[in-house]
């Protein structure tokens, strides 16, 4: 399993509620949804971690 780094995230309440709803719609946890969103944006910017990086978990 990939290593996870815990950190505090301050986020606008309305944005958080929208992410929670999106996560529920896709049967993901809120944390999983945020990770997925970040990974999608990293891919779009061609800045995603290397595939052989054992710390990255594809969903």
N, C-alpha and C positions, 0 to 999 in steps of 0.2 A: 504494500500500500504506500502511496505517496506521502511524504512528510508534509505536514501542514504547519503554517506559521500563524499564530494567533495575534491579532492586534485590534485595537479599538477603532471604530469607524464612526465618525460623526456625519450624519446625513439628514437632510431635510425630511421632516415627517411625511409630507405628501409623496415625495419620491419613494420613501421606504414603503409606504402603503401600496403604491403602484407596483413595486417590485414584489411585495408579498403576494399580491393578487396574481401577477404574472406567474410567479412560482407555483402557486396553487393550481392555476390553469394547466400547467405543464407537469404537475405531480413531482415537483422538486421542493427541497427545503429553500428557505429564503437565502441561506448561505450558499447553497448549491447554485441557485439562480444567479447570484452575484458573481460567483466564480465563472460560471458559463458565460455571462455577459462580458466579463473582463477578457476571457480567452478569445471570444469572438472578435472583440475589438483589437486585441493583439494580433490576431490572424489578419484582419483587414488592413492593419498598418504594417504588415509583414515584419512584426517584431515578436512573434511567438517563440517560446522556448524551443530548443532543438528537440526533435522527436525522440532521440535516445536519452533524453534527460529523465532519469527515473523519478524525479520529483513532480512530474506533470502527469495528471490523470485526465484522460479524455472522457467526456460524457456524451 
